[in-house]
């Protein structure tokens, strides 16, 4: 008597290939659109092709996007033979013409693809999100590093300081932006609307950089408290019930939080520009302010301190440092009244 189960398995097995092929069809179609987009020459038709290509990319699921990135990394790189020939030509006859040819063939076609995708409505935001997806998958897919490199190169140009707008954020700012501040704050979490309102009152300032292509989405923002004298702790500055001081009497600006909002722009620096420009803005608004300081946490300091423990307790002032480490080991150390006594030991480190 025939084995019906085995027969059914044999009958079903060939169907798996067409199913896989059907699932990868959107990837192939998206890649075909990418190639056509690079060849497109018309401005209006190019923008339409870019829109359709982005739509095809957005329609891919997680597995399909991984295959898409594999193809972009593999098939949109420079032609090694063309690079070698252009390099040899430049070596034999260095000239502006041979150099221009070398520069042309060395540039990956990916960069032209991304430039053209940027022509689509919402293209810049889509490319920032695309780089985020690439960054999230780099550990499992190291071959995607070439995509990250090209996107980082282009985004660094498109998001240079000349394209950014500095804006003060206050209670009159649109609710869309205010909601994003609450969501993005990474240093001192904003505990709802009352907390946010206190951070935007008269003795506080909040500034952000915006890009014309992401008008309602801050790239980075900084929070400042205007105080008389430097603050030793951040907790009083975060107290929702603290009294609002007269900002015109402030002589110090305490930068207590700075947050990068777009993970897809990781590695593209905005912080230094923002701090310097905010300092200028505050000086212009409050001439009495002469001191600028920060209360932001030092990332990695506690971990670094742990690696130095044996060396520190074996050196000068070892007994005091050993006692300090024992206090630091306690989970309630920040709340202890004696915690401030450790400041003279920690600051020199």
N, C-alpha and C positions, 0 to 999 in steps of 0.2 A: 504493500500500500504506500503511495507516495507521501512524503513529508510535506503537508500543506504549509506548515510554518516556514520551512526552509525555502519552499517554492515562492512564498510571499516575499521573503527577504530578497531573493534573487530578482524578483519582479520589481521591487521598490528601489533597489540600489541605483540603477541608472538615472532615476528621477532626481537624485541629489545634485548631479552636475548641472542640469539646467537651472535648478533652484539657486545654486551658487552664482551661476552666470547672470541670472536675472538680478540678483542682489548687487552684483558689481557693475551692472550696466549704467547706473547713475554716475559711478566714478568715471567710467570711460567717456560718458557724455560730457561730464564737467571738464575733463582734460581736453577733449576735442574743442570745447568752447574756449578754453584757455589758449590753445594754439591759434584758433581763429581770431581771438582778440588781439594777439600780438601782431598778426598780419593785417589787421584792420587799419585803413588809412583815413577814412572820413571822420571828422570831429563828432558830428551828431550821431552817425551810425556807430562810432566807437563808444560813445557814452551809453548807447542802448545795448551794445554788445557787453559792455562792462556790467551793466545792471543785470542782464540775463545770466552772465557768468557767476556773479555773486549769488544770484537766486539759486542757481544750480548747486553751488557750494553749500549754501545754508540748508538745502534740502537733504544733505547727506547725514546719515546717522553716525554714531561714534566710530564704528568699525569701518564704514565707508570713508570717513574723513581720514582715518589712519592710512588707508590705501591711497587716498588722494595725495596726502603729504609725501608718501613714499614716491609716488610718480613725479611730484614737483621737485623733490630732491634729486631724483635719479635722471629725469629726462629734460630738465630745464637748466642744466649746468653748461658751462662753456665747452666747446668742442676742443678736445686736447690737441688734435692735429692742427686745427686752425691757430691755436695759441702758439704751438711750437713753430709753425711756419712764420707767424708774425714776429715772434721773438727773434728767430734767426734772421729775418729780413731787417729788423731794427739793429741787430748786432752787426750785420754786414754793412748797413748803410743808415746810421742814425740820422734821422731827419724828422721834422714835424709830421710829415705824411706817414712815415713808417711807425712813429710813436702813436699817432692817432689810430692807425689800424690795429696796433697792439692793444690799446685801451678799449677799442671797440669789441674785439673778440674775447678779451679777458672778462668783460662784464657778463655775468650770468643772465641768460634770457629771463630768469625769474624776476630780476629787478625791473625789466620792462613790463613784465606781466603785472607786477604789483603797482607800478606807476599807472598803468591803464585801468586797473581795478579801482584805483583811487578816483577815477573820473566819474564813477557811478554815484548816484545819490546815496549818502551814508557810507561811501567807500572808505573814508578815513577811519571811521569808527569800526567798520568791518575788518579792516586790516589790523587795527589794534587788538580786536578780539581774536583774530586769526593767530597773531603772534602769541597771545595768551595760551591758546590751545597747543601751539607748538612747544612753548615753554613747559607746559604741564606734562607733555609726552616725551620730553628730551631724555629722561633717564631710561625709559623703555625703548626709545627710538633715537639713538645717538646720531643716526644719519640725517636727522632733521636739523642738525646744527647749521647746515648751510642755509636753510630757510631762515632760521633765526638771525643769522649774520646779515643776510640781505635785508630782512625787514628792519632790523635794528639800524642798519646804515641809512635806510630811507626815512624811517621815523625820526631819527636824530636830526635829519635835515628839515623835515616837515614840522617838527616841534621845537625848532630853535627859538631862542628868546625873542627874535624879531617878530614872530607870528603870535606870541602869547599876549594876552591882555590881563593886567592886574585889576582885580575888582575887590572892593570891600563888601563883605557879607554882613548884613544886619537883619533885624526883624522884618524889614520891608522887602527883603529879597524873596524871589518866587518860592513857593512851597516846594516845587520840584527840587530846587537846589538845596533847600533846608533839609528836606528828607534825605537827600544823598549825604549831607554832612553827618547826620545821625548814623547812617548806614556805614559810612567809610571810616569814621574816627577810629584810629588804631592804637593810640597811645593812652588816652583816658576816655573810656567809653562814655558816650552821652546817654544819660538815663532819662530819655524822653524829652518832651517839649519844654517842660519847666526848666530842666537843666540847660537845654540849648538856649532858651531865652535869657537865662542868667549870663551865659557866656557871650551874649551879644549886646549886653547893656552898656551904659555910657562909659564905664571904667574898663571895658574890654574891647578888643578889636579882633576881627577875623578877616584875613585876606586870602584870596585864592587866585591861581592862574587859570585862565580859560583859553581854549583854542577856538577859532571861528567855526571849525567843523564839528565841535562838540560844545555848543553854546550853553547847554544846561547841565553839563557834566564837568565838575572841577577836576583839574589834573592833580593839583596839590593844594593844600590849604594849611594855614598856620594860625594859631590862637595866641593872643597876647593879653596879658593883664597889665594895666597901668597902675603903678603903685608909688607910694612914698617910701623910698628905701627898698633895698633888695629883699625879696622873700626867701626865707630859709627852707620853706616846705611848700609843696604843691597843694596839699590838702585844703588849706584855707582858700586858695584860689578857686578850688572846685566846689566849695560849699555853696549850695543853691540858696541858702538862707543868709549868706553874708551880705552886709550892707553895701550899697552902691556908693563908691567914693567919688569925689569930684575929680574928673579926669584932668582938669586944668591945673590941679595942684600936684600931679604926678611928676616925679623926677626920674623914674625908672620904668623901663619896659621889660617885662618878664615873658620871654617866649617859652610857653610851657607845653606846647604840643604842635607837632608838624606831621602831616599825614599825606603820603602819596596815594592817590586814589585809583590809578589805572595800572593794574598788574601787567597789562600788555605793553606798558612803556617802561618796564623794569630795566634798570641800567642806563636810562636816559635821565640825566641829572637836571632837576629844577630847583632843588632846595637852596643852594647857595644864592642863586639869582633872586629867589623869593625873599630870603632873609635880608639881603642887602637892600632890595627895593622897599621892603616894608619899613626898614630902619629909616630910609630917606623920607618916606611918607609920614612916619610918626614924628620925625624931627620937624618937618614942615608944619604939621598940625599942632604939635606941642613943643614949643621952643625950650621949655624948662627941662625936658627929658635929655639927660646926658649919659645915662647908663643903660646898657642893653645886656641882658643876661638870659640864661636858659635854665629851666628846671626839667628839661626832657630827660628821660632815662638814658643811661649809657648802655646800648645793646651789647650783651655778652660780658658785661663787667663781672657779674656774679660767677659765671662759669670760669672766667679767667682767674678770678680771685681764688677759686677752689684749686686750680692747678698750681698756684703759688704758695699754698698754705704751708707746706713743709719748709720751704726756703725762708718764708717770713718769720715763722715762729722760732727758727734756729738762729736768726740774726739779732741785731740790736732791737731792743724793746720787745723781745720775744714773749715775755710773760704777759704783757698787756695785750699783745696781738693774739696770743693763745686764748686768753679770756674773751676777747672780742669774737673770735671764731666760734667759741662755745655759745655765746649769745646769738650769733648769726644762725646757728644750727636750730635754734628754737623757732617753731612755726609762727609764734606771735611776736617775733622780734620787732616788726615795724610799729606795732601798737604799744610797745613797752615805753614807759616814761624815760627809762635810761638809754633808749636807743640813740638819742641825740648826743650822748656822751661818746659814742663811737666815731662821731664825725671827724675829730682831730686825727684819729688813726686811719680813717678811710681816705680822706681828701689827699694826703701826700702820695697815696698809691696810684 
